[in-house]
Every structure is written in structure tokens, then in C-alpha cells.
């Protein structure tokens, strides 16, 4: 657990009474935040709490309406992002801001290139880039290589190398693990500790409280544009932090109603795909939640897609109720099987369409005469789901791209409910959403199981599986273990099974 930071150390960065409005919307209502040299400060809060707006102000992208900022005791008023970078404030966004067609060294020194007259000093660029790469553990990467040829984890480290090259004093990491494997996350945490030892002040934004607890010294909570709490991470339990984030006590994040397992709705036997899965067998019963754990790349998503008809099945059997064999996604919908993809932005939702279009897409019958769809009926069909789940929006006609990640995910799940499916295939249903939305989705999953629906859920977040599932199986190197009752698993045994150190 990180050691408590000495509060007598003068702040490296201080933000006092920062306010910002957009028309009638008050995004920030007087935020207070400070971080000292050599400290990792977690900035947490639900989507819409004001974190992004605050970081845009810190990075010089937008000015505050009121309030002051200080950097090492001096007034800090960044005119633009380049000014902020040159002042020593570096931002690493969740969506990486790299020029993929440029080389690593050109990206690292973008905007601060050494020149002699109108000419670039390529030798000095290479020297400085090489030194920065070595600092972040990429000494083996050639500075001349194009950034697009690197992995996502390596590209993220190039962004951090850019901050190192600028001798940054404050480093902001916004959801830095969202696209990383467990191994890459450990490397990132080791780098954060290394940068911390160099007296860099780090602001770490994350929805994952386990990450906050692993790497952060203190935390600050934003809610509705205000600072509502802070403290030493090691001294405050997760339940207290969650209560600050959502504005209410969360006695039990994972509700569990009375569930009665019924008949088998989905059965697969020795299922194999083109590459993955190699072999998978399971039975999913009415009224239960069955979880699939495993490392990224183990074959979990490929299994779900094969069952739903998106990936080719090479061998094995699939039984859905009275139906046997492979089927197209359209046939699976007709068999009352629905899928929520792990990638909601590119294949889970049609971001250019409305909430009503997305929610009703899987079942358009009854929305108009002669097979037509009447927008008024479509909107009316959506309203009960918007109220029940609930989905924060302006109404069914709002474009879905304007919703937060959590509310987009609720629409994706509501589509399955509108189609009245019996089997719900949920692939990472809470990835990238805030803890308040997660709690609502956990509640919804529990209600569905209690009503007799069958839920097959993939998750990389082990506490989520242990909290929501009745039984769990583990995918390792393309093979699915036998399922066990939830009580027979713990975090350690799940992880051991995932990395192949335990015969599950």
C-alpha cells in the first residue's frame, strides 16, 4: 500500500476555486485540488463529474471562468496546450494524441524540435529521443521507426517519453490502462513509481479503484463539478470512496436476489473456432449468471462470437433450447439470444443514430403497419426502458453519441431487453464506465437472473465476477475450464487458472 504523503511538502500544482460553465450548465463549481512532488494523486468521479473539463483547463485547452492555478508556487495561466507542455504540464489522454505517420523521435519532440536556422538538428533529436525512450523502458525501440508500427502499450510509453523529454513537472494519466494487458499494466505501474521517485507529480484518472489503491498515494473525488472529498488512499476503504462518488451509501455494490437455476438454455460441447477457442464446454441455465474469466487474448471473446454466429465454428456442438447447430446472428435473435459486444463504439452501437434506433434495432415488429417503422411508436417503445434502467438522456430521439459511456452501455443492454431475449451474452459489460453506472448494471443483471433470464458474462475484472456470478469458468490459451460454484473461487485461484498455473 502506498505510504501516506507528508502534507508539509509545498504543492507542485494547486488549483483553487476553479469554475467553468458552458451556457447554463455549470461543469465546475469551485474545484480544489493539489498534488506535491513525488506523489501520485488519484482523481476519481463518475462520468460527468467534471474531470475532463478540469483537465482541459489544466492543459490550457480552455480557460477557467474563475479560480487560480499555481505551479511550484508561481501563477500558472496556460494560454494553450503547447504553453502548458513547455511549462512542464504533460497530458496523456485515453485516446492517444500521436501522429502515426511520423517517427518516434518526431513525435517525442513535436513542437520543441531543436533547430539550426530553418533546419532540424536530426542528430540532437535522435540523441534526446533515445534518452527519453530509455527512461520509459523503450531502449530497444529505434527512434526512426514510425509510431503506427508500435503496439498500443508502446505508443502510450512514447507519449510518456514525450513528457520526459520536456522535463515535465506534472504528468496527467487519463484512464491509462483501458487498452492494456495485465502484463503491460504492471510495466506501466513500475514506470509510474520510477517517475514518482524523480519527484514528478502525477495525477491518475481511473474508474478502477483497485488500480487507485495499487499505485496512488492520495485521492480527490469530484461529484457534480465540486470537490466532495479527498484523503490518503491506504486509510479509506473503497466503500467510502464509492459513496463520495455517487452521493449515497453503497452498502452492497453487488446485489444478489434469490435465484433459482432452471432448465439448460445454452449448452456447448467441445466447441472450437478457426484459431480460438480451442476447446470449450459449458451449460448455462435459466436464472443464473455464469462468468468467464481469463487474460486478454485467451479466446473468451472468440467463444462468445462463435456462439452468437459472428465467428466460424470448426468443431463441436451448440444447443440453444430446442435448436442445435450453428446459426447466423439473425437466427440467434429469433432464438432469443442477444449479444452485447465488448467494443460498443465500432460494432456494439450505431453512433450516428438515435437512442430509439439503437434500442429497437433488434426487434422492429409492432412499431408500425405493414412492416413499417413509425418514429412515434419507436420512441414510445423506448420510454419504459429509459425510465427503468435508467438512461440519462434528453429523450429517445437524442443521438446516442451524445451520451456518456455508461449510458451508451445501458442502451446496448436495453436492446436485448426490448427483444425479450432469454440468453444474454455480455462481453465486458462494464468496461470504461464509471462506478455509479457499474452499480446500476450489476443491479440490472441481478434482476434479470432473478426473473429467469440466463446471463453469460465475460469480464477481466475479477471482483466483478466474484460479486455477480453464480458459477465461473476460466479461459486459458483457448481452453475453457470446467465451471465451479462462485464460492470455490477467489482472486488468487482465478488468476492462477488464467495463467495456466492451476488445473481448474
N, C-alpha and C positions, 0 to 999 in steps of 0.2 A: 504494500500500500504506500502511495507517495507520502513523503514527510510533509508535515504542515509547514507553510511558508512563514518566515519571520515578517510580521506585519510592520516592523520598524523600518524595513527597507523602503526607500523612496520609490514611488511608482515609475516604471519606464513609460507607461501610457496611462493617461487618465482622461475619462470622459465625464463631464459634469452637466447635468440638466439638459441633455440633448433632446431636442424636439424636432419633429418633422411631420408636416401634413401634406396630403395630396387632395386638394379640393376640400370637401367636408370630412374626409377620412383622416383621422389622427393616427398615423402609423407609429410615431414615437411620442411619448408623453412626459419626457423628462428622465431619460435613462442615465443611470450612474454605473460606471464600470472602471475598474483599474486592474493593471497587471504589472508585476515587478520583474526586474531582470532575473533570468534563470527560473521562471515559473511557467507552468502550463495551466492556463485558466480555461475551464470549460464554459462555453456559452450555450445554454440549453433553453428550449422552449418549443411549444407547438408550432406547426406551420401557421404563419400569420401573426406570430408573436412580435415581430419587428426585427428579427436577427438580420435578415438580408438588408433591410433599409439601414440599419446601424452600420453594417459592414460597408455599404456603398458610401456612407458618409466618411467612414474611416479611410477608405481607399481614395477619396477625392472624386468619386464618380458623381455625387450630388452634394450640395451644401446643406447644412442644418438650418432650420428656421431660427432656433435658439440654442443656447448652450455653448460650452467651450471644451476644447481638447488640448491636452498638454503632452509633449514628448520630452522625456527627461527634464521636466520642469519648465520647458520653454513652450510658448504658444505654438500650437500646431494647427495650421489652416491650409490644408492642401487644395490647390487650385484645380488639379486634375490627377488622374491615376499615375502619370509619369512623375509628377511632382511628389506624390506620396511615396513612390518607389525610391526616388532619389533622396527622400527624407529618411528612408530606412524602414518603411512600412510595406510589407510584401503580402499579397493575397494569393492563395492557392484555392481556386474555386472547384466545386464538384465537377463542373463541365470545364475541362482543362482549356486554358487560353494559349495554345501553341499554334505556330504556323507550320503545318505538317510538311509543306514542300521545302522548307528551309532546313539547314543543317542544325545539329545540336548546338554548336557554338554560336551560330547566328541567333538562335532562339534565346540562349542564355544571356547574350549581350545586346539583345534587341533594345534600341533606344539609348544605349550607353556605349556604343561601339567606339573603340579607340581609333583615331584618325590622324593622318598627316596631311593637312590641307584637305582636299576633296577626296582623298584616297583612304580606304580602310587599311589598318595595320593588321594584316591577317596573322602574322606570326604572334603578335601580342594577344590577339583574340584567341588563338589556339592555346596559348600558354595559360591565360586566365580561365578559359573554359575547362581545360584539363584539370586545373587545380580545384575548380568548383565541383567537377564530376567526382574527383577523388574524395571530396568532403562528404558526398552523399552516397558513397558506395558504388559509384559507376565508373571506377577507374578503367574497367575493361571496355568501356564504350568509346568508340572513336569519335572525336569531336566533329569530324566531317560528315558523318552519316546523317541521312535525312531523318527527321523526327518521326515521320509516319511509319518507319520501318521498326520502331521500338514497340514493346508491349505497353499496355496501359499503365502498369506499375512503373515501368522505366520512364515513361513520359511524365508521370507525376513527379518522379525524382528529378527530372530535368527542370521542371518548374521550381522545385525547391533549390536546385543548383543555381537557378537564376537569382533567387533571393540571396543565396550565399555569396554570389559574385558581387552583389550590391552592398555587402556588409550590412544586411538588414538588422534592425534592432527589434522590430515587432514582426512576427510571422503569423498569419491567419490561415488556418486549415479548415475548409468548409466541407464537411462530410467526406473526409479523405479516404475512407475505406469502402465506399459504396461499390466500387468496381474491382476490389482487390481480393485475392485468395487469402486464406488463413496464413499461409507462409509469407506472403507479401505484407500482410498487416503486421506480423511480428517484426519484419525488417523495418517497416515504417516506424513502429514504436521505438525500436532501437535507435533509429536516426533522430527521433524527437528527443530522446534522452541525451543524445550526443549534442544536439543543438542547444538544449537546455543547459548543459554543462558549460557551454560557451557564453552563457549569460544572455541568450536571446529570449525575449518574452514571447510566449506562444499563446494564441487564442485558438481553442479547439472546439469546433462546432460539430455536434453529433446528436443523433436520435438514440444512440446505443449507450445506455448508462453503464454497461459493463466495460465499454471502452473508456468512458469517462473515469470510471473507478480505477482502471488499469494504468492510465497514463497522466491523469490530471491531478494537480495539487489542490486547486480550489475550483469552485463553480459559481456562476452567476445565472440566475433564472430570469427570463423575460416572459411576461404574460400581458397580452393586450397593450403592447408598446411601453410597458413600465418594468422597472427592475423590482421584482417581488421577493427576492431572496438571494442570499449567497452564503458561502461557508467553506470549510475545509472538507474536501471530498471524503477523506477517511473517517470523519466524525459524524457524517449524516447518512442515514440509510436511504436506499432507493425509494422507499415508500414516501418519505418526506419530500424528496426532490420531485417525484411524480405529482404529489399533492400540490406543490407550488406551481408546477407547470400547468396543470389542468384546473386549478382553482377549487378543488374539492378533495376530500379524503378518498384515497383509493385503497380500501381495506383489502380487496382481493382483485388483482389485475386479471386473474384467470378464473372466471366464474364457472361453476360446474353444477348444472341441474341434474336431476335424476334422469339417467339414460338407460334404456333397455335395448340391448342388441337383439335384432330380429333376424330375418332371413338374409341370406347372402344375395347382395345386389350386383356385385362385381367380383369376378374371380379370374385370375390369370395364372397360367401354368407354364413354367419353363420358357417364359417369353424372351425372345432375342430379336434385336434390331440389326441394322446394317453393320454398325460398329458397337453401339451401346443401345440398350442394355445387353449384357452377355447372357444373363440368366436371371429371371425374376418370377417369383410365385407369391401370390397373396390372395386372401379373401377379405372383402370389405362388406360389412353387414349394415343393415338398416339401423339407424340410431346410434352410430359410433363415429368417432374421429380417429382415423388411422394416419399416423405421421411417418414420413420418410426422411431420415437424417442422412448425412453424408457430406463429403467435401465437394466443393465446386468442381465440376468435370467428372464426377463419379458415374454419371449416367442417370441421375434422378429425373431431370427434365426430359431426356430422351424416352424414358419409360412412360411418363405421363403423356407425351405427344404420340407415342405408339398406341397407347390405349385409346386415345381420342381420334386416331386416324390421320394425324398430321405427319407421322413418320412411318416408314415402311417396316412391316413386321416380316422377319425372315423365318422364324420358327416359333413354336409354342401355341398356346390357346388363350383366347379371350372370351369370357362369357359375361354378358350383361343381361341379368334377369333370364328371360327365356330365349334371348338371342345369343348365337355363337358365331365366332369368327371375326375377321377384321371388318372394318366399316369406314365410310367416309365421315368427316366431321358433321355433315348434314344429317347422315343416318344416326350418328350418336345423339344429336339433339333430339331427333324423333324418338330415340330410345330413352330419353330423359336423362342424358348425361351431358353436363356442361363443364367447360374449362375456363379458368382464369389464368392467363399466361403470366409468366414472370416478367415479361417485357411489355408493360402496358402501353408504352409510348409508341412503339413501332408495330405491334401486332395485337395488343390487347384492346386498344380503343381506336376509334377514328377521330383524331383530334380536331379535324376540320368540321365535324358535325356537332349537332346539339346533344344535350343530355338525353332528350327524348329519343333521338335517332339511335344513340348508342344503347340505351337501356332496352329498347323494344326490338332491336335488330334480330334477335334470335327467335322471336315469335311475333309476327305481324298480323296473324289471323285475328279477326274480330275488330280490327281498327278501321274498317270501312267496308262498304258494299262491293261485291263483285271482285274481291281481292285487292281493292284499292286501299290506300292508307290516308285517312283524313287526319291532318295535323291536330285538329281539336281533340279527336278521340285519343290520338297518340299522347298528347300532353296530359289528358285526364287519366290515362292508364299509368302514367309515371308518378303522378302526385302522391298516391298512397305509399309508394316505395321511398320517395324523397322524404316524406314525413316519418316513416317507420324506422329508417336505418340509423340516423337521419343524414341527409346530404345537405351541406351548407351551399346554397346557390341562390341565384336570382329567380330561378324558375326552370321548368322543363325546356324552354326554348334557348337557354343560355348555351353558348358554345363550350364544349367540355374542356377545351384547352385553357379556359379561364379559371378552372377550379384548382385547388391545392392537390398535391399528390394523394393525400388521404381521401379526399372526396372523389377524386377520379377512381380510386380503387373501390370505393363503395359502389359507384355506378357499375363497375365491371362485375361485382358480386351481385348487384341488384338485377343485372341482366339474366343471371341464372335463376333468380327467384321469380322474375317475371315469366320465364319459360317453364317454371314449375318442374325443374329437374329433380330427380331423386338422388342422383350421384353427382357430387360437386368435386371436381378436380381442381385444387387450389395450389398453384405453383408460386411459392414465396409471396403469400397474400399480404404481408405487412412490410415488404421491403421498401425502404426510402420514405416511410411516413412517420408522423410524429406519434408520441406515446398516447396522446388522447384518442387519436384515430385508431391506433392499435387496440386500445381497450374496448372501443366500440365494435371493432371487427371480432375480437375474442368473444364478446357478448353475443354477437350475431351467430358465430359458429356454434356456440353452446346452445343457443335457442334452436338452431336448425337440427342439431343432433337430437335434442330433446323431443323435437317434432317428428322424428323418424327418418330424417334425411341421412344419407351416408356421405361422409366427408373424407377424401383422401388428400392429405396436405403435405407438401414439401416445404421444409424450412431449413435455413442454415443457422438459425438462432435456436440453440439447444434449450434455453429456458422456456421458449415459446412452445416447443414440442412437449416438454415435460408438463407444462401448465395446461395445455389444451387437449392433449390426445388421450385416448383410452389404451391404444396399443401403438407400438413404434417398431419399425424395421429400419435397417441401415444399409445404404448402398455403398459398396466399396469396390472400386475398379470394375464397375459394370455388373457386379453380382449383388443381388438383394438377399439380406439375411432373413431368417425366419422372424416372424413378428413375436414380440414379447409384450406382456402387460406393462403398462407405464411404470408401475411400482418396482419392476425388476430392472429398470434402467436408472442411471444417474449421469451427470455430465461427463464424468471420467470414463465410464464404460461406453457411452455413446461415441466419445472421441476416439477411444481405443479401437472400437469396431470400425469406425470410419477410416482410420489409417491402417487397418489390417493387422493390428496387434492383438486382437481378441477374436476368437471364433464365436460369433454372435449366435 
